Amino acid sequence: MDVTDEGLRRAFEEFGQVVEAAVERDAATGYSRRFGFVEMSTPAEASAAVDALHRRDLDGRTLTVNEVRTRSGRCSKGIPNVGPTLSPIVQR
């Protein structure tokens, strides 16, 4: 079973306000690319979620959760990275 955007959001909402949660999908097939991103409203909430959800099971998948780190200070969407509020989720 694949993790959905809503399932990802619900899991992270236990730790604070989720600004955005999205499972990345293949454009051609629509299938999950087995990773996603969650943006939390504060760095403290993001850190709490990372600590609690790393290696936790979600919908039959073990999550690898860590903070996005970029070299340029910008995330992939070109938005300024203001701190550790973005957390990628990798489904294993």
N, C-alpha and C positions, 0 to 999 in steps of 0.2 A: 504494500500500500504506500502511495506517495504522500508526503506531507503537503498540505495545501497552504495557501497564503493565510487563510483564516485560522487553521490549526497552529501555524507558526505564531500568529498574533496572539492567540489565546495563551500559548505557553509563555510568551514573554511578558504578557500583561500581569502575570503574577508578581513581577518585579518593578513595575512602574508603567508610565504612559508610553505606549508604542506610537510613534509618529508614522512609521511605514513598515510593512512586512511584506516581502515578496519572495516567492520561490522562482528562481530563474528557469525559463522554459526554452526549449529548442524551437526556433522560429519555423522550421520546416515541419516538424512532427507534433509539436505541442507537448511533448513529453518533458518531464522534469529533467533539468541538467544536474540534479542532485546537489544543488547548493542554492543558497538564497541570502538575502540581506534583511536585517532588522535595524531600524533606527529608533533609538530610545530618546526620550526628551531631555535626560540629563546624563552626564558621565557617570554619576554614582549609580543610577539605575542600570546603565549599560554594564558596569562592572559587576553589580550584583547578579544580573542575568547571566553573564559569562561564567562567573564562579559557580552558579547553581545548575546551569543547563549543560555545561561541557560534559560529554560522555553520558548524557541522560537519554533514555529511550523516548522517542516521540513517534507515535503511529507506526511502530515496528522498526524504526530506524534509530541507530545510535548517532547522536549529534556530536559534531566537533564544533565548538563555539569559541571564537576568539575575535579580537578587535581588528578592524581594518587598519592597515598601515600603508600609507602612500609616501612616495619619495617627494612628490611635488607639493604636498599639503592639500591636494584636491582629490576628491573621490572620483570614481569613474564617470559620474554624470556631470563633472565640471563644477560641482558645488564646493565652496570652501569647506575643508575639513576643520571643524571647530573643536575637536577633541574626540575622546573615545566613545562617541555615541553611535557608531555604526558597527554592527557585529555580523560577520558572515556566518552562515550556518551551512555546514557540509554534512550531507546525509551519507552515511556509510552503509 
